[in-house]
């Protein structure tokens, strides 16, 4: 049981570091007054999933999920 706890703790720390890194690498979402009239919805905005921003957003979601699951497992095992 101690080995599982150590492995989950290591995974928790790694996912926390990845989460911090991906959040810090993401650009800001402030688009100024252009967002009022829908100016942010351009051709490049529709293909956001294939860009670096989309990959960072996906990595953030995955690492947040792994972090949450690991934190809950650590809480139940301890």
trRosetta pair geometry for C-beta under 8 A, 3 or more apart (Angstrom, degrees):
i j d omega theta_ij theta_ji phi_ij phi_ji
1 4 5.8 -53 -155 34 39 111
1 5 6.5 39 149 -19 67 106
1 77 7.3 178 -177 -165 101 112
2 5 5.6 -54 -150 37 36 114
2 6 6.4 37 153 -20 67 104
3 6 5.8 -53 -149 35 32 110
3 7 6.4 30 153 -17 65 107
4 7 5.8 -56 -147 39 31 111
4 8 6.2 28 156 -16 66 108
4 77 7.1 -145 107 -135 110 155
5 8 5.9 -56 -144 39 29 108
5 9 6.2 32 154 -21 63 108
5 74 7.1 96 -147 -123 80 75
5 77 5.6 -168 -94 127 97 141
5 78 7.4 106 -132 -73 127 78
6 9 5.6 -55 -147 36 30 113
6 10 6.4 31 154 -19 64 104
7 10 5.8 -51 -148 35 31 111
7 11 6.4 30 153 -15 64 107
8 11 5.6 -54 -147 40 33 113
8 12 6.2 42 150 -26 65 104
8 70 5.3 170 -176 -148 87 89
8 73 5.3 -118 -154 104 148 127
8 74 5.7 -177 123 -69 123 84
8 77 7.3 121 48 20 156 152
9 12 5.4 -50 -147 32 32 117
9 13 6.6 30 155 -17 64 102
9 70 7.9 149 -87 175 23 116
9 74 6.4 95 -81 -104 74 126
10 13 5.9 -54 -150 36 32 108
10 14 6.4 29 154 -15 65 108
11 14 5.8 -54 -143 40 31 110
11 15 6.1 29 159 -16 65 109
11 66 6.9 -110 162 168 103 112
11 70 5.3 -159 102 -105 102 141
12 15 6.0 -58 -144 40 25 107
12 16 6.3 29 154 -22 62 107
12 67 6.5 91 -145 -135 65 62
12 70 4.0 -170 -82 133 86 136
12 71 6.3 115 -131 -66 121 64
12 74 6.3 1 -58 -36 154 139
13 16 5.6 -54 -149 34 30 114
13 17 6.5 28 154 -17 64 105
14 17 5.8 -56 -150 37 32 109
14 18 6.4 29 153 -16 66 107
15 18 5.6 -52 -143 40 35 111
15 19 6.1 40 154 -24 65 106
15 63 4.9 170 -162 -161 81 80
15 66 4.3 -147 -117 102 146 112
15 67 4.3 -166 124 -69 123 78
15 70 6.3 153 31 13 144 144
16 19 5.6 -53 -146 36 29 114
16 20 6.4 31 155 -19 63 104
16 67 5.8 108 -72 -117 65 121
17 20 5.7 -51 -147 35 32 111
17 21 6.3 30 155 -17 64 108
18 21 5.7 -57 -147 40 31 111
18 22 6.1 24 160 -16 67 109
18 59 6.9 -113 166 166 109 105
18 63 4.3 -147 102 -117 111 145
19 22 6.2 -56 -141 39 26 104
19 23 6.3 23 161 -16 62 110
19 60 6.6 88 -137 -141 66 64
19 63 4.3 -166 -70 124 79 123
19 64 5.8 108 -119 -71 122 65
19 67 5.7 -8 -39 -40 147 147
20 23 6.1 -61 -148 38 25 107
20 24 6.3 18 159 -13 63 113
21 24 6.0 -63 -147 40 27 106
21 25 6.2 20 160 -17 65 112
22 25 5.8 -58 -142 38 31 109
22 26 6.7 41 157 -35 63 100
22 56 5.2 167 -161 -164 90 81
22 59 4.7 -158 -111 103 147 109
22 60 4.4 -163 121 -74 131 80
22 63 6.3 150 17 26 141 143
23 26 6.1 -48 -155 15 32 114
23 60 6.0 103 -69 -120 70 121
25 56 5.7 -137 96 -131 109 139
26 53 6.8 86 -140 -140 81 78
26 56 5.1 173 -83 129 86 137
26 57 7.0 87 -111 -70 129 71
26 60 7.1 -7 -47 -50 136 144
27 53 6.5 -53 25 -104 104 114
31 34 5.2 -89 147 67 101 102
31 35 4.4 109 76 -48 117 106
31 39 7.1 -177 152 84 125 99
31 40 4.8 5 -179 -83 175 116
32 35 7.0 145 71 0 42 91
33 36 5.5 -31 -171 10 63 118
33 37 7.7 36 147 1 76 97
34 37 6.6 -68 -160 46 43 93
34 39 3.2 -84 -178 70 94 139
34 40 6.1 121 118 -49 101 72
35 38 7.6 41 -165 -82 36 19
35 39 6.5 -86 -65 49 29 86
35 40 4.9 17 -103 -21 77 123
36 39 7.9 20 48 6 55 100
38 41 5.2 -32 179 24 86 115
39 42 7.4 6 171 -48 53 99
40 45 5.8 113 151 -97 68 152
41 45 5.3 -123 -132 81 34 149
41 46 7.4 58 -167 -55 72 86
42 45 4.9 105 46 2 63 104
42 46 7.5 -124 98 -7 39 86
43 46 6.0 -56 -158 28 34 110
43 47 7.1 7 156 3 65 106
44 47 6.3 -67 -148 49 37 95
44 48 7.5 78 149 -72 61 72
44 51 7.7 54 -176 -57 89 145
45 48 5.9 -6 -166 -47 40 112
47 50 5.3 -35 172 34 91 112
47 51 6.7 100 120 -31 81 98
48 51 5.6 -57 -153 27 43 115
48 53 5.9 -56 -166 86 92 113
48 54 4.7 143 140 -66 66 109
49 54 4.0 157 -136 -162 24 150
49 58 7.7 71 -150 -46 79 121
50 54 6.1 41 17 50 20 149
51 54 5.0 104 53 6 69 100
51 55 7.2 -132 101 -1 40 88
52 55 5.7 -55 -149 38 36 111
52 56 6.3 37 153 -19 67 105
53 56 5.8 -55 -148 37 31 111
53 57 6.4 32 153 -20 64 106
54 57 5.6 -52 -147 35 32 112
54 58 6.4 32 154 -18 64 104
55 58 5.7 -52 -147 37 33 111
55 59 6.3 33 153 -18 65 106
56 59 5.6 -53 -144 39 32 111
56 60 6.3 38 153 -24 64 104
57 60 5.6 -51 -149 32 31 115
57 61 6.6 31 153 -18 63 103
58 61 5.8 -53 -150 35 33 110
58 62 6.3 28 155 -15 66 107
59 62 5.8 -55 -144 40 32 109
59 63 6.0 25 160 -14 67 110
60 63 6.1 -59 -141 42 25 104
60 64 6.1 27 158 -20 63 110
61 64 5.8 -57 -146 36 27 111
61 65 6.5 27 155 -18 62 107
62 65 5.8 -57 -152 36 31 111
62 66 6.4 27 154 -15 66 106
63 66 5.6 -51 -143 39 35 111
63 67 6.1 41 154 -23 65 106
64 67 5.6 -52 -145 36 30 115
64 68 6.4 31 156 -20 63 106
65 68 5.8 -55 -147 35 30 110
65 69 6.4 25 158 -14 65 107
66 69 6.0 -57 -146 40 30 108
66 70 6.1 27 157 -16 65 110
67 70 6.0 -59 -145 40 26 108
67 71 6.2 26 157 -20 64 109
68 71 5.8 -56 -146 36 28 110
68 72 6.4 25 157 -15 63 107
69 72 5.9 -58 -149 39 30 109
69 73 6.3 29 153 -19 65 108
70 73 5.6 -55 -145 38 32 111
70 74 6.2 34 156 -20 66 104
71 74 5.8 -51 -146 35 30 111
71 75 6.4 31 153 -20 63 107
72 75 5.6 -54 -147 36 32 113
72 76 6.4 23 157 -13 66 108
73 76 6.0 -60 -145 41 30 104
73 77 6.0 21 160 -13 67 113
74 77 6.0 -62 -140 42 26 105
74 78 6.0 22 164 -21 65 114
75 78 6.3 -57 -139 34 22 106
